[in-house]
Structure formats: C-alpha cells, structure tokens
Amino acid sequence: DALPIYCSLPSLFVALYDFEARSVAELTVAKGETLRVLQDEGDYVLASKVVEDAQRKGLVPSTYVALLEESLTNQQWYFGDISRTNAEKLLLSPENATGSFLIRKSQNSQNDYTISVRSNTVHHFRIFLGSNGSFFLHKDQTFPTLDKLLQFYKTNYKLLGFPLTKPCAKAAQETDEWETPREEFTLLKKLGEGHFGEVWEGMWKDKRVAIKTLKTDDMKQEDFAKEIQAMKAIKHPKLMQLYAICSIGEPVYIVVELMTKGSLLDYLQGAEGKTLTMMHFLYIASQVADGMAYLEELKFAHRDLAARNILVGEQLVCKVADFGLTRLIRDDMYQLNVATRIPIKWTAPEVSNFQRYSIKSDVWSFGILLYEIVTKGKAPYEGMTNKDVVEKVNNGYRLPCPNGCSKDVYAIMLRCWNISEENRPTFIDLKNELDVLYSEHYYQS
C-alpha cells in the first residue's frame, strides 16, 4: 500500500504545469498553485489546494508537482537559507544597484520568508506563510505564490517604500580550478615590491588585474596552501578578491582585482590626497573597519594593517589587501615565529614584546592607520628608531593628536592604543562609531 505523505507547512508542494481534470476523481490545477499532498498513489498524488477548502481534493499526476522549496531553487531571486548579514553583503556589493532584491528563508520562523531590498542601505520585510498556504506582508493582501507577491509589489512598489528592479546578482560561481596556466597572464607594469615579492598590473582574459609574484624560497608549502585556502574563503566588498593562482613553477602568481588608484599611502601623499577633508578620512576609515570586522568575525588576523596595504579604486572605494601575513587564529591567539619580520611602528606591544598576536592587535594597528589617514600619509613616530618606539610605547607614550584632527577621531585612536587588549574596541564598534561621525560631518557641511 502507498504510504501517505504528511506535509507540515514548510513541506508544501507547487504545481509545475497546468492540469485539467478529466474526471471527478481528478483535481484541476494551474501552474504555480500551492498544494498539499495527502497521499502518494504512484503515478498520481492525492492533493488539495491550500488556498481553498481542504475538502476539495483530487488526483494530480505526480510528475506535475514538486516540493515548494525545491521549485524555489530555480528562481533567480531565491537565496534559500542565506543569513541576514550575508544577504546585506551580497546586495551591497558593486554588482547590485538600488532596487536589487532577494527572497530568503526567515531566520526567526521556519515557516516564513524574508524579502531583502537594496536602497542606500538594505531593508528587510517579513513574508508570512498563512495557515491556508498563502503568502503576505499584510493580512489584507494575500497571494497564492511568492512569485505573484513579487509581481504585485514590483507594480505597487510605493506600498513597500522601495522599487524592486531586478534580482540580486548571485556571487560568482566558485570553481575548484583556481590553478591557471602561466601563459594566460601578461605582466604589463610593475606597481610595487615588498618582502614577499612584487606586484604587477597585468592582463588576464582581456581583463586588467593585479598579479602578485611571490618568492617562496623560505615559505613552507604547507603555509602557502593554508594562505591560498584562506584567500579562497574570504569574500567581502571591502576585501580584495582572489581571481586565480599559478603555483606551478617560480615565481608563484596570485591574481586579484586591480584597484586603479594604487595604495592608500601613495594616494594620501599624492595630488588627490591634498584635496581630502575629514569627511573623506572618515569614509576611508569606515570602509577599512568594515572589511576588518568581517575578518574579525572569521577569527582571521591581517597582521600587517597599514596604509600601504589598503588599495584605492574609483569613487574613493577602499579595500583591505595583502594577506601575505594572514593566518587563521585558533583560540584567538597566534604565536609568532621569532624570525618573522614585524612592522614595529604599526605593531601592538604584546607582539613586539612577546611575539604574541591576537585579533585585538589588528585594532592597535588600525589606530596607527587612522593616524596615517588624517596626516595624509605621514610616517608614525617620525625620526624615532624601532627600539625607541618599543621603549616609549611600553612606558605609556602615544602619538600626539595630529593637526586638524578632531577630538572624537583622536579619542578613537587612543582607545585602539589601550595597553589592555580586552579594552580595545571591536572592529564592528569602530565601524559604527566612524559612520556616526561621518553622518555628523555630512549634515554639518
């Protein structure tokens, strides 16, 4: 005997095609209608329409129905169990404009859904699933399917408050084929050089990219593999995006997006840097804090946060770069090898004194980065040796408030330079505080 299929609200079915009943035993359904399957009869299912009297039931070909959740996966606008935070990150990415939207499962109720819409920020609206299988934002306006709900609010967007223009662009599909033949890359212009290698502007698949050429003489293969895995996992609008790698032969290529304005340090010290105001400084710092908050959430540490490792694009877009020193911190702490070169003037006391690195040490470096920003690229502790810096900082010395720097911004620097790691702010706190200051300057200007 066929076993009945018991369907709770989340296990509703949907009609894939129109079906016209040919006898009283069958049920006429229209494509997209929501159904509740009562029993599996093999080639047919016994079903009822959830938006009508449940007593009205009949047979429908089993190939004409599918689980509602399964049918939604084919919709460009449906993102399933994506979290609120990740929905916001996707919608705020450069590929999406005002009016981009997505529908996802509600995090607060297993039966309901949420529509997330981008404007100047991201707004979220709960979509309720009624006891009769209908969908609604407000009980006075119900719909048999999510698609019909979307069509209604696309036309009547003023009821929502925001237009629905197009589905959110899904993240570029990941591939396991990160390894790319060296012949596909063309090095055009050397952009810079560091401890780990050189950075070039290059071409790949008719696209301008940045290519890092790494020296791996003293880099363990295991360390390199961990770095690449880390870079693959990191995706955020304010962090540099990995495109491809070439690890066969020397030097190793790591291919990332190209930021046209170069490093923040060069930008601050250049002609465009001279025109920047405190509002611009706050905007830059907020973007860096945003990217670092994501790393903090993942328990990743940058370990070399400085203006030289922030890259600038058009419209003053800033992204955190150079993960050459990044390591996944386990148990919130990483013990540095004593042979590791440390950028002392950007480094927290617990690192320079004890070779011990915590995520909070990046917060200290962020304070130094703030100093670089508001001084338009001035070197910290100018005229002092590394040894002098370590001694003075250990004795309580802190960089003075730069000329033209507001008391509020300098107060943030001092909090970042708290000798106690636990008393330093988190990056999400820094981001929020900088955004508030930016808003205040915006409305005062």
C-alpha positions in Angstrom: 0.0 0.0 0.0 1.1 3.5 -0.7 2.2 5.5 2.4 0.6 8.9 3.0 2.8 11.9 2.8 2.2 14.1 5.8 3.0 17.7 4.9 3.7 20.3 7.5 3.6 24.0 6.4 7.3 24.0 5.2 6.7 20.9 3.1 4.1 22.4 0.8 4.0 21.4 -2.9 3.6 23.5 -6.0 2.1 22.7 -9.4 4.7 22.7 -12.1 2.3 22.7 -15.0 -1.4 23.3 -15.8 -3.6 20.2 -15.4 -7.2 19.9 -16.4 -9.3 17.3 -14.6 -10.7 14.6 -16.9 -13.0 13.1 -14.2 -14.5 13.9 -10.9 -11.6 12.0 -9.2 -9.1 14.4 -10.6 -8.2 17.9 -9.5 -7.7 20.8 -11.9 -4.6 22.9 -11.0 -2.8 25.8 -12.6 0.9 26.2 -12.8 2.3 27.8 -9.7 -0.6 26.9 -7.4 0.3 25.8 -3.9 -0.9 22.3 -3.0 -0.9 19.9 0.0 -0.2 16.3 -1.0 -2.3 13.9 1.1 -1.2 10.6 -0.3 1.1 9.2 -2.9 -0.7 6.9 -5.4 2.3 6.1 -7.5 1.8 7.8 -10.9 -0.6 10.2 -9.2 -0.8 12.1 -5.9 -3.9 12.9 -3.9 -3.8 16.6 -3.4 -5.8 19.6 -2.2 -5.4 23.3 -2.9 -4.3 25.1 0.2 -5.9 28.4 -0.7 -9.3 26.7 -0.9 -11.4 24.4 1.2 -9.2 21.4 2.1 -12.2 19.1 1.4 -11.7 19.7 -2.3 -9.2 17.1 -3.2 -8.3 15.0 -6.3 -5.6 13.2 -8.2 -2.8 15.1 -10.0 0.0 13.4 -12.0 3.0 13.0 -9.6 5.3 14.5 -12.3 3.2 17.7 -12.2 4.1 18.6 -8.6 7.3 19.4 -6.7 8.1 20.4 -3.1 7.7 24.2 -2.8 11.3 24.6 -1.5 12.7 22.6 -4.5 10.7 24.7 -7.0 12.0 27.9 -5.5 15.6 27.0 -6.1 15.1 27.5 -9.8 14.1 31.1 -9.2 16.8 33.7 -9.7 15.6 35.8 -6.8 15.6 32.9 -4.2 18.6 32.5 -2.0 17.4 29.9 0.4 18.9 29.8 3.9 21.3 32.7 3.4 21.7 34.8 6.6 20.6 38.4 7.0 24.3 39.5 7.2 25.3 37.7 4.1 22.2 39.0 2.2 23.3 42.5 3.1 26.8 41.9 1.9 25.6 40.5 -1.4 23.1 43.3 -2.0 25.6 46.0 -1.2 28.3 44.5 -3.5 29.2 46.5 -6.6 27.3 44.2 -8.9 24.0 45.3 -7.4 22.2 48.7 -7.6 19.3 50.3 -5.8 16.2 48.1 -6.3 18.1 44.8 -6.3 16.3 42.3 -4.1 16.2 38.7 -3.0 13.9 36.3 -1.0 15.4 34.1 1.6 14.2 31.8 4.4 13.3 33.7 7.6 15.9 33.3 10.4 13.2 33.8 13.0 10.5 31.5 11.8 11.0 28.2 9.9 7.7 28.7 8.0 8.2 32.3 6.8 10.4 34.1 4.3 12.1 37.5 4.1 12.4 39.9 1.2 15.6 42.0 1.3 15.8 45.1 -0.8 18.7 47.5 -1.5 18.4 51.2 -1.4 21.1 53.4 0.2 21.1 50.5 2.7 19.4 47.1 2.9 15.8 46.8 4.1 14.1 43.5 5.2 10.4 42.6 5.1 8.9 39.5 6.6 6.8 37.4 4.3 4.3 35.4 6.3 3.0 32.0 5.3 -0.6 31.7 6.2 -2.3 28.6 7.6 -4.0 28.2 4.2 -0.7 28.3 2.3 -1.0 31.9 1.1 1.9 34.5 1.3 1.6 38.0 2.6 3.3 41.0 4.1 0.0 42.3 5.4 -3.1 40.1 6.1 -5.3 42.3 3.9 -3.3 41.4 0.7 -2.5 37.7 0.2 -1.0 35.8 -2.7 -1.0 32.1 -3.7 2.7 32.1 -4.6 5.8 34.1 -3.8 6.2 35.0 -7.5 2.7 36.6 -7.5 3.6 38.5 -4.4 6.7 39.8 -6.1 4.8 40.8 -9.2 2.3 42.8 -7.2 5.0 44.7 -5.2 7.0 45.4 -8.4 4.0 47.2 -9.8 2.8 48.7 -6.5 6.3 49.5 -5.1 5.1 52.5 -3.2 3.3 50.2 -0.8 6.7 48.7 0.0 8.5 52.0 0.0 11.2 50.8 -2.4 11.3 49.7 -6.0 12.0 46.1 -6.9 14.1 46.3 -10.1 16.0 43.1 -10.5 17.1 40.0 -8.6 20.3 40.2 -6.6 23.3 39.1 -8.6 24.5 35.8 -7.2 28.1 35.5 -6.2 30.3 34.5 -9.0 30.2 30.7 -9.1 33.2 29.2 -7.4 35.3 26.7 -9.2 37.9 24.3 -7.9 40.0 25.2 -10.9 41.9 28.0 -9.2 45.1 26.8 -10.7 45.6 28.7 -14.0 48.4 28.2 -16.7 51.1 30.9 -16.5 50.7 31.5 -20.3 47.2 33.1 -19.6 48.8 36.1 -17.8 50.7 39.1 -19.2 52.7 41.3 -16.9 52.4 44.9 -18.0 53.7 47.3 -15.4 55.4 46.9 -12.0 53.4 48.6 -9.3 55.4 47.8 -6.2 57.7 45.5 -4.3 57.6 44.0 -0.8 59.2 41.4 1.5 57.2 38.6 -0.1 57.6 39.6 -3.8 56.4 42.1 -6.5 53.0 43.4 -7.6 52.3 43.9 -11.3 49.5 45.3 -13.3 48.6 42.6 -15.9 46.1 41.2 -18.2 44.1 38.0 -17.8 41.2 37.0 -20.1 41.0 40.6 -21.5 40.7 42.0 -18.0 43.1 44.2 -16.1 44.2 42.5 -12.9 46.8 42.8 -10.2 49.3 40.0 -10.1 51.4 39.3 -7.0 54.6 37.4 -7.8 55.7 35.6 -4.6 59.1 34.4 -3.5 58.6 31.0 -2.0 62.3 30.2 -1.1 61.6 30.4 2.6 57.9 29.7 2.5 56.8 26.3 3.6 54.5 24.6 1.1 52.0 23.9 3.9 51.9 27.6 4.9 51.4 28.6 1.3 48.5 26.1 0.9 46.9 27.5 4.1 47.2 31.0 2.7 45.5 30.1 -0.5 42.7 28.3 1.3 42.2 31.4 3.4 42.0 33.7 0.4 39.5 31.4 -1.3 37.2 31.6 1.7 37.3 35.4 2.1 34.6 37.3 0.2 33.6 40.8 1.2 33.1 44.0 -0.7 35.9 45.7 1.3 38.5 42.9 1.0 40.5 42.2 -2.1 39.0 39.3 -4.2 41.1 36.4 -5.3 40.7 35.6 -9.0 43.2 32.9 -9.8 46.6 31.4 -8.8 49.6 29.9 -10.6 51.7 27.8 -8.2 53.4 25.6 -10.8 56.9 26.9 -11.2 58.5 30.2 -10.0 57.5 32.8 -9.1 54.1 31.9 -7.8 51.3 34.2 -9.1 48.4 35.3 -7.0 45.9 37.2 -9.2 43.5 39.7 -7.6 41.3 42.5 -8.7 43.1 45.7 -9.8 42.5 48.9 -7.8 43.2 51.8 -10.2 44.4 54.4 -7.7 47.1 52.2 -6.1 47.9 52.0 -2.4 46.2 54.3 0.1 49.6 55.6 1.3 50.6 56.8 -2.2 47.1 58.2 -2.7 47.2 60.2 0.5 50.7 61.6 -0.3 49.7 62.4 -3.9 47.9 65.3 -5.6 44.4 63.8 -4.9 45.3 63.3 -1.2 45.8 67.1 -0.8 42.1 67.7 -1.5 40.8 65.3 1.1 38.7 66.5 4.1 37.8 65.0 7.4 34.6 63.6 5.8 36.8 61.7 3.3 39.1 60.4 6.0 36.1 59.0 7.9 34.7 57.4 4.8 38.1 55.7 4.1 38.4 54.5 7.7 34.9 53.2 7.9 35.5 51.0 4.8 38.6 49.6 6.3 36.9 48.9 9.6 34.0 47.2 7.6 36.5 44.8 5.9 38.3 44.1 9.2 35.1 43.4 11.0 34.5 40.6 8.6 38.0 39.1 9.2 37.4 39.5 13.0 34.2 37.6 12.7 36.1 34.8 10.9 38.9 34.9 13.5 41.4 35.9 10.8 44.1 38.4 11.5 45.8 40.6 8.9 49.0 41.2 10.9 50.2 44.0 8.7 47.3 46.5 8.7 48.7 49.8 7.4 48.0 52.4 4.6 50.5 50.7 2.3 48.2 47.6 2.4 44.9 49.4 1.6 44.1 49.8 -2.0 42.1 52.6 -3.6 39.8 52.5 -6.6 37.4 54.8 -8.3 35.0 56.9 -6.2 37.3 56.5 -3.2 36.4 52.8 -2.8 38.9 51.2 -0.4 39.7 47.6 0.1 42.0 45.8 2.6 44.8 44.0 0.7 47.9 42.0 1.2 47.0 38.9 3.1 50.6 37.6 2.8 50.8 37.5 6.6 47.3 36.4 7.3 46.8 33.3 9.5 43.7 31.8 10.9 44.0 32.3 14.6 43.0 29.3 16.7 41.7 30.0 20.2 42.0 33.8 19.5 45.8 33.7 19.7 48.7 33.1 17.4 52.4 32.6 18.4 54.7 34.4 16.0 58.0 32.8 14.9 60.8 34.9 16.3 62.3 35.1 12.8 59.2 36.8 11.4 59.8 40.4 10.3 57.5 42.7 12.3 56.5 46.3 11.2 57.3 47.6 14.7 55.7 51.1 14.3 52.3 49.6 13.5 52.6 46.8 16.0 50.9 46.3 19.3 53.1 46.0 22.4 52.2 42.3 23.0 53.5 41.5 19.6 56.8 43.4 19.8 57.4 42.3 23.4 56.2 38.7 23.5 55.8 37.7 19.8 52.2 37.0 20.6 49.4 38.1 18.3 45.7 38.4 18.9 43.0 39.8 16.7 43.0 42.8 19.1 46.5 43.6 17.8 45.0 44.5 14.5 42.9 47.1 16.3 46.1 48.7 17.6 47.4 48.8 14.0 44.1 50.4 12.9 44.8 53.2 15.3 48.1 53.8 13.6 46.4 53.6 10.2 43.9 56.3 11.3 46.9 58.5 12.2 48.3 57.9 8.6 44.9 58.8 7.1 44.4 62.1 9.0 48.0 63.2 8.4 47.7 62.4 4.7 50.4 59.7 4.8 52.8 61.0 7.4 55.0 58.3 8.9 54.2 57.4 12.5 56.9 58.1 15.2 58.9 60.1 12.7 62.5 60.3 13.5 62.4 57.5 16.1 64.1 54.1 15.7 62.2 50.9 16.2 63.9 50.4 19.5 62.9 53.9 20.7 59.3 53.2 19.7 59.1 50.0 21.7 60.6 51.6 24.8 58.4 54.7 24.7 55.2 52.8 24.0 55.9 50.4 26.8 56.3 53.5 29.1 53.0 54.9 28.1 53.9 57.2 25.2 51.3 57.6 22.5 51.4 59.5 19.2 50.1 63.1 19.7 46.8 64.4 18.2 47.7 65.4 14.6 47.0 69.0 13.4 43.4 69.4 12.2 42.3 66.1 13.7 39.0 66.2 15.6 39.0 65.2 19.3 36.5 62.5 18.5 38.8 60.8 16.0 41.8 61.1 18.2 39.8 59.5 21.1 39.2 56.5 18.8 43.0 56.3 18.2 43.7 56.3 21.9 41.1 53.6 22.5 42.8 51.5 19.8 46.1 52.0 21.7 44.9 50.8 25.0 47.6 48.7 26.6 44.9 46.1 27.6 43.9 44.1 24.6 40.4 43.4 26.2 39.7 47.1 26.5 40.3 47.9 22.8 37.2 48.3 20.7 36.0 45.7 18.2 36.1 46.5 14.5 32.3 46.4 14.3 32.2 49.0 17.1 34.8 51.1 15.2 32.8 50.9 12.0 29.6 52.0 13.7 31.3 54.9 15.5 33.0 56.1 12.4 29.7 56.0 10.5 28.1 58.2 13.2 30.9 60.7 13.0 30.7 60.7 9.2 26.9 61.4 9.3 27.5 64.3 11.8 30.1 65.9 9.4 27.9 65.3 6.4 25.0 67.2 7.9 27.2 70.0 9.2 28.8 70.5 5.8 
